[in-house]
Amino acid sequence: MSHSVIKVSASVMEQMKQSYAGSLTPAVPQGAVFQAKPPGCTITAYRSGKVLFQGKNAGTEAARWGTAEAPTKKTVKKAADPLYAPPAGIASMSVIGSDEVGTGDYFGPITVACAYADKTKLSLMKELGVKDSKDLKDPQIIEIAKLLIKTIPYSLLVLKNEKYNQMQEKGMSQGKMKALLHNQAISNLLRKMNGVKPEAILIDQFAEPGIYFKHLSGRDIVKEKTFFSTKAESIHLSVAAASIIARYSFLIEMDKLSREAGMTIPKGAGPHVDEAAAKLIINKGEGALRTFTKLHFANTQKAKRLVERKRS
């Protein structure tokens, strides 16, 4: 049986649970947060952060959420690398924060944003309502983002689906795509800042630092004073601001896709998304999925099966 194992943050695990809501099993193994059984795969997420994918679609499903760990004869747990742990007192420093949105959504692009929060503007950012975007509704995110982009330096990159699908079909993992996008967004922002140096750069961690930098091999890498942390939005307002800007951009792109499709394009990757994709195929043809979706997600095959049933 084919299998893959990835390591994810608590926030990503919660996204996964929501994404597989329609496939969750009533009972879970000991030590697991949830277990889901979408077509062709059994997914077991553990409290340790590891997620096991088993079945013929294991590789495809795992690729949606991160880079599979290389199999080893014996797993040796390594201590977190202190070199990349955020320094004490970072919350009051002038920091570039970086975060991404859209990686677990079938429809819509991946958006990566980074934002520079000078320590003299931290109080102002709090007054604007900047906090962990998971605690904000979309209307609040839109309102805050419109103020932020006029207040602080930022950089934004949008990886649209056609380009995403090209890169994925050439063998690039989503983890590598994210690393490339984060590095490029940070580089762009540093150029915008005309020599102003942040005291730190904080990336919301989606991979171990060694893997992140390996993904960037052969490129100009921003590494000086770069730190990683899961739940980084709660560590520094710069990451929270980046997340809000990235989410705002994602919402704009989803609205554009809805107008182009002539129907509401839903977020996430659950059964409601399969139904929407099936409707899109019927209305615009299967080729439209390349522009609207991340083709390698299991939703593609589910939508095709729905279309076949509707047409039979």
N, C-alpha and C positions, 0 to 999 in steps of 0.2 A: 504494500500500500504506500502510495506517495505521501510524503509529509514534509512540512516546513515549520520552523519555529522562529518567531520574531520577538523582540522585546519592545514594549511600548510604554508610554507614560500613562498616568491615571486618566488624564483628560482624553487621550486617544482611545483608551479602553472603553470609556463611557460612550464616545462616539460610535465605537464598534457595536456596543450593546444596543444602542438606539438603531443603528443601521440594520442589525439582524433581528430586530424586534419580532418580526413575523415568523422567525425560525427558531426561537428560543425553546429549549427543552424544559419541562417542569422540574426536573431534578438535575443537580449538578454534582460532579465528582468532588471529593474532599479537597479543600484548598482552592477550589475554583470560584471565580466571580460569576461566570455564566458559561453556558454551553449552548451552541446553536448548530442546527443542521440544515443549512441551505442545500440546494441540489448539488450532489457530487462532492460534498465536503462536510466534515465535522470539525467545528471550531471550539476549542476549550481555552478560556482565558483564566489565568491564575493570578492570585493576589501578588505574586512576585513580580508581575508585569510581563511575564512570558505568555505567549499565545501559541498554541499548537494547532496546526491545520493538518487534517488527514483526509485522504481521498483523492480522486482523479483531478479535482479542481483546486487542490491544496496550494499549488504554486501560484495560480492566478489570484486566488483570494488573498493569500499572504502578501502578494505584490501591491495590493491596494493600500496596505497599511505600513509597510516598511521593508527593510532588507532582511532576508532570511539569514539566520546565523549559520555559519559553516559547521557541518557536522564534525564532531571530534569523538575520539574513543572515550575520553573522560572529560567531563565538563568541570573546569576549575573556576570557581567564582573569584573574580578579580575585585580588588577594592577600587572604589571610585578614584579616578585620577585627580589628585588635589591640585594639579597644575591648572586645571580648567574649571575648578569650583569657584563660584563668585566670591570675591573677597568680603570680609566683614565690613559692614558699613556701606555696602554698595547702594543701598536704598537712597542715600543722601548724596550720591555722586552725580556727575554729569555723564550720562550714558547713552550710547546708541543701543536700542533694543530692536530685535528682529523676530517676526512671527509670520505664520502662513495660515491660509484658510482655503478650504475646498478640496483637500486631499481625499476625504472620504465621501465626497458627493459624486454621484454618477453623472449628473448634468453639471455644466458650468466649468469654469477654469480653475486652476490653482492661482491664488493671488498671494504674493509675498510682499510684505512692507517692512521697512525699518524706519525708526523715528529717533531723532536726537532730543533728549530731554535735558536741557541745561539745569543744573541744580537750582538756579535762581528762578526757574519757572515751574518747579515742582508743585508749589502751593497753588499757582494759577491752574495747573492741569487738574488738580484735585477739585478746584472750584468748577471747572468745566465738566466734571463728572467722570473723569478718566478712572477706570478701574477694570478689573477682570471682565473681559467681554462676555464671558459665560453668564455673568450676573446682569447683563443688559439685554433688553428686547431690541429687535431690529429698528423700530422707530427711534429709540434712544441712541443707538449706534450711529444712525444717519445724522441726527442732530449734533452729536458730539464730534463726529468726524468732520463735518463741515466747518466747525470751529477750529479743530486741530490743524487742518491743512493750511489754515491762515495764520497759525500761531507758532508752529515749530517746524524745523527742517525735516523733511521725510523723503523717502524714495519708495516707489511702487513698481512692481513687475507683475504682469499678467501673462500666464502661460495658457494660451487658448487651446481648445481641445484638438484641433487639427495638428498643431505642433506637438502637443503632448502625445498623441497617438503615433505620430511619426517616430518620436524618440523612443517610445515604449516598444514599438515594433522592431526597432534596431537593437533591442536588448537592454535598454537603459532602465534601471529600476526607478521607482518613484522616489526612493530615498536619495539617489544620486541627483535626480532632477531638483529636489528641494535644496540639496547642498549647493548646487550651481546657482540657483535662484537667490538663496540667502547671501552667498558670497558676492554675487553681482550687485544686489541691492545695496549691500553695505559699502561696496566700492563706489557705487554711484553717489551715495550720500556723502561719503568722505570728500569726494571731489566737489560736491555742492557747497561744502562747509568752508572751502577756501582756506585751508590750513588750520582751522580750529580743531584741536585734538580732544577727543572724548577721554575721560578717565578710565572708561571700560566699554567693551562691546559685549552685550549679553544676548545670546541666542536661545530661544525656547527649544529645549533639547528634543530632537526626534531621532537621534542616533548617537552612539558613543563618539566622543571627540575624535578618536583615532580613525573611526570609519568615516566620519564627516570629512576630515582632511584627506583621507585616502581617495574619496570621491573627487576631490579637487586636484588630484595629482596632475602635474603638467600645466597648471594654470597659475595666474597671479593670485595668490591667496592672502586674504586679510587674516592675520593670525595674532598680531601684537595686541596684548591686553584683551584677548577674546575669551569669553567664558560661556559655559553652558549650564543650564538647569531646567529640569522639568518644573512645570507650574511657574515659569519665569514671570508671568503676568502679575503674580502676587509678590514678586521680589523687587521689581522696579517698574515705575510708571511708564518708562520708555517702551517696554515690551507690551504693556497694556495698550498704549497708544498705537503701537504698530499693529496690534491685533484688531483694534477698532477700525483703523484705516484699511487694512486688508479686507475685513468683513464688509465695510462700506463699498469697496470696489467690487467685491464678489456679488453683492446685492444688485449693483448697477448692471453688471454683466448678465446676471440672471434675468433682470427685467428686459434687457436687450434680446436675449434668447426667447423669452416669452412673446415679445412682439413679433419676432421673426417667425416663430412657430405658429402664431395665431392661437395660442393656448397658454395656460399657466404652466410654467416649467417648475416642478417641485424640487425642494432640497432633499438631501440625504440619499439613501440607497435601499430603502425598504420596498415592500410590495406596491405601495402607491406610485413609486418611481417606475416600477416595471409596467404598470398600467399606462402611465404617461408616455413611456418609450414606445409601447405597442401602438398607442394612438398616433404618435409621431410617425412611425413606420407606415401606418395606413394612410396618413394624410400627405406625407412628403417622400415616402420611399425609404428603404433601408439605408441608402447612401447618406441620408441626413444625419444618421447617428455619428458619423465621423466629425461633424462640426459641432454637434450638441453634447456629445458624451465622451466618457473615457471608455473606449471600446472593450478593453480587456476585462472590465468588471463583469461579474457573473450576471448582472442585470441584462446584458445584451442578449444572452441566450434565453433568459426567462421571458424577455419581451418578444423574441421571435416565436417562442412556443405559444405565447398568448395570441399572437397574430394568426398562427396556424389554426388554433382552436376557433378563433372568431371567424375565420374564412372557410372552415370545414363544415 
